[in-house]
C-alpha cells in the first residue's frame, strides 16, 4: 500500500496506553462470517432466526405489533384544484383526535410498561464487591499524602492551589500567559503556590496525578482496549449505565411500542440472545487540523451522551491527515488514502475482535464486576465518512443496493447490502490483484485491503451506518429546498417576507433575508425551517402555476424533519414512525412541482434516499439522537481545534496529546474532589424510563416588576392596552360576585362593571413571562429558559421612537383543558402584564376570592377553525372584533400556556410598508406557525 509516514493515536490494550502509529501496513485476519440481508420499505419483520444477527426477513423474533392506524388518506390527484376536497373537515377532526390520543399515551401521560429481557442473567453482576472498590475509592488509594491525611486536594497543597491549577488547564489560558501571570512579583507567594510557572504545574500533573484515561504513546504498532474501562468505569456514569435490553410500551396492553435509548431497540434485544454485550459507537470526521475518531458506549443514556460537556465521548485516535501527494495518479491516491484509513482504524479497534467474542471482565464506577462483550454497533459520520467506512462508491447508498437512478423514488424496492457477498469479494485479495478488483466491482464496493470491520464479531458495517440528521437533513435536504424555493418564488420576495415576520422567542429574525446567506450552518438551517412554510403561502409562482403542490411538498419535508428530530429528543412510538413514513410520502407525491417549474430534472439525491432508512434504524438502535453527528462536531472544538491551538504547530500531535492528557487528569481529579466534598456518598441506581414527553415546564416571573408604577393612561397609550379600564372592571365584576348563583350575562356584567372604581392610579408592570425546564430525568443542571413572551411599551431613545413589543400567546380557556383539544384554547396578544396592589385586592374582592398574583391584558384572535388548511396544514386566524374594537379581557398569567408565532397572510406580494415591529397591527389575517418548536408541532400538526 502506498503511504507516507503519518501520526495516529489510539488507546492500547490492557496495561498499555494510547499511542501514535505509522501509516503503513495491514493486518491480516480471518474473515468474519456474515449473513445476507434484505428488507422492503414499510415491513416490520419479526421472525425467528438462528443465523448471525442481520437485517433480513428472519431478523426479529416473533412478536405481535398492532396494525398501524390510518392517519391520513391522500386521494389520487388529477389536478391541483380537485385535490384535497373541502368536505374533509369532520374526517380531519376524527383523525386529529385519534392521533392525539395515541400520542398522549406515548408521551407518558398514562405511564409506561417496561418489559425486561426474559433471561435474568442479562447484565447480572458476576461478583458483588463492597463500596470500597468503587472507582473513586480506588482512585483515592493512588493518592497518598504522608504529611496531611485530611488534604482532599492532594497532590495540590491547598484548595486555592487546586483551583488555580484547574483554572489554568480548563479555562483556556495559554501556558505563556499563565507563566507570565505567576511571574508577577508576589503573586505566587501570596497565593501560596508550590509551582512558579506552567512547566512546574505540568510536571506536578504528569507525575503526581493518576491517569484517568489511557495514555498516548508513539509506537509502530497500535492496539486498543483500556479505553472501554475509562467510560464504563467512570463514577459519574455508574448509576445511569444500562446492562440489559428492555421493551418499552406506552400502555398496559402493550400495543404502542416505544423506542428511545439504544437498549430499547431491537438490535440489542436480538444480540443479547447470544451474549452479554455493550454497544460501541464509533464516529469520525476529518477537520482541517486533525482527523479525530471518537468512541462512546450505548450503555450510557442518550440524554448524557448528547451533551459533549458530560465527557461521555472519548477521543480514540487521531488518524493520518496526509494527502499522499507524492502519488501522482489520482485514482491510486484515493485508494491509498482509503486503505490507510482502514489500516489505522483496524489497528485501533483490533482488541474488539477478541474482547467481543470471548468477553472481558469490566468494573463499573460503583465497583460491580460484569463479564461484557464490547461489540461494534454503529458508525456515526457524514456521507463521505460513510462511503469511506463501507467502501461504497460516491453517489450510491452505503446501506442498500438501490441504483443511483432510483434514489429519487419512494416506491422502488431495495435490499440491504449483502455482507456475505462483500466478505467473499474481500477474500479474493489472496487470489491476486486482478481477481480482487473484479470481485470488488461485482460486489459494488471499492477494492479495500482488509477493512477495519472485516473480522469484528457480529459486525455488519452496512447495518451500522446510522441516520445523520445534521448533514442529511439540515445541511442536505433543507439546503436543497431553500435553493429550490429561492428559484421558484424569487429571492427578493422571500427576503422581503423574512424581514416582516413578527418577533418570537423561537424565531430568529433575518433582517437581511435568507437567500444572501453564505456558509449557512446547521443551526441556521434549523432556524429557517421554523418559518419557511409560512412565508411562501400565497406567493406567486412562474406562469401562474397553482402553488398547492409546492406547499404540500414543503410541508411533507418539514413534517419528516420535525418528526425525525422530534423523535430524537423524545421517543419514537410505532404510530409516530408511521407518521414519519407518511410525511416522506407526502413530499414524494408532490415533488414533481419542482420539475414542472424547471428547477430539477430528477431527485436522485443520496441524502433524500437516506430518509427511507430512518424508520428501520430507529427501531433497531433507538431514536436518532443516539447517533447524531452534531455532538461530535462540537467535540472538535475541545479535542481538535483547542488542542491544536495549544501547540506551536510543529510536530503538533505530541503536543496535542500531552495537552489532552493533562486536561483529562484535571477533570478526573475534579470528580474525585467533588466526591470527597460530598462525603463519599454513593448515589442510588437510576432506572431507565422513556423521556418525559409531557413537555413539563414551569412559569417563572421576576421577583420585582420591570416598572414599579405605571399609570393606567400610560398602559393605554404606550402599551397599547386600549380598553384596560373596561376589561379590568369586568374582571373585578365577574370574580367579585363569587356568591352569585349563576354567571352574569354580558349586559348585567357591563352594568356592574360601570359602578366599579379603582382605588389606585398606577400598577406594577412586568415586561416578560418565562417558561423554564423541569428536569424529570435527573440529567440536567439548572433551569433552562424554554420559552418567553414579551409585553414592552413603546419608548423614545433620543429622537428615535422604539415600537412596543406585544407577543402572541396560547391561552387556556378552561382549567381542565388538554393540549390535544384545541377547543379549550385561544390565541391572544399580550399587551400588559401587571399585579394588583395587595391593599386594593381587599377593597375590590371578597375574602373568599383567590386573586392570582399576576394578570395579563389580552387582545383575542378568532377561535381555531375545525381543521387546518388542506395544503399548508396551518390554522388561519384573524382579529376578534366587536364592531370596530378589538375584543380584549383580563386573564391570569397562569392560564397562558406558551408563546405562539403568527405569520402574516402576505398575499401575492408582501406590502413593503409593513415591518417586523408593527406587522401584527398592520395585518388582520395570520397563519399560526406550528414549526417554531417540537411542542408546538406536536399540538397543531
Secondary structure, 3 states (H helix, E strand, C coil): CCCCCCCCEECCCCCCCEEECCCCCCCCCCCCCCCCCCCCCCCCCECCCCCCCCCCCCCECCCCCCCCCCCCCCCCCCCCCCCCCCCCHHHHHHHHHHHHHHHHHHCCCCCCEEEECCCCCCCCCCECCCHHHCHHHHHHHCCCCCCCCCCCCCCCCCHHHHHHHHHHHHCCCCHHHHHHHHHCCCHHHHHCCCCCCHHHHHHHHHHHCCCCCCCEEECCCCCCCCHHHHHHCCHHHCCCCCCCCEEEECCCCCCCEEECCHHHCHHHHHHHCCCCEEEEEEEEEECCCCEEEEEEECCCCHHHHCCHHHCCCEEEEECCCCCCCCCCCHHHHHHHHHHHHHHHHHHHCCHHHHHHHHCEEEECCCCCEEEEEEEEEEEECCHHHHHHHHCCCCCCCCCECCCHHHCCCCCCCCCECCHHHHHHHHHHHHHCHHHHHHHHHHCCCCCCCCCCCCCCCCCCHHHHECCCHHHHHHHHHHHHHHHHHHHHHCHHHHHHHHCCCCCECCECCCCCCCCCCCCCCHHHHHHHHCCHHHHCCCCCCHHHCCCHHHHHHHHHHHHHHHHHHHHHCCCEEHHHHHHHHHHHHHHHHHCHHHHHCCCCCCCCCHHHHHHHHHHHHHHHHCCHHHCCHHHHHHHHHHHHHHHHHCCCCCCHHHHHHHHHHHHHHHHHHHHHHHHHHCCCCCCCCCCCCCCCCCCCEEEECCCCCCEEEEEHHHHHHCCCCCCHHHHHHHHHHHHHCCCCCCCCCHHHHHHHHCCCCCCCCEEEEECEEEEEECCCCCCCCCCCEEEEEEEECCEEECCEEECCEECEEEEECCCCCCCCCHHHEEEEEEEEEEECCHHHHHHHCCCCCCCCCCEEEEEEECCCCCCCCCCCCCEEEEECEECCEECEEEEEHHHEEEEEEEEECCCCCCCCCCCCCCHHHHCCEEEEECCCCHHHHHHHC
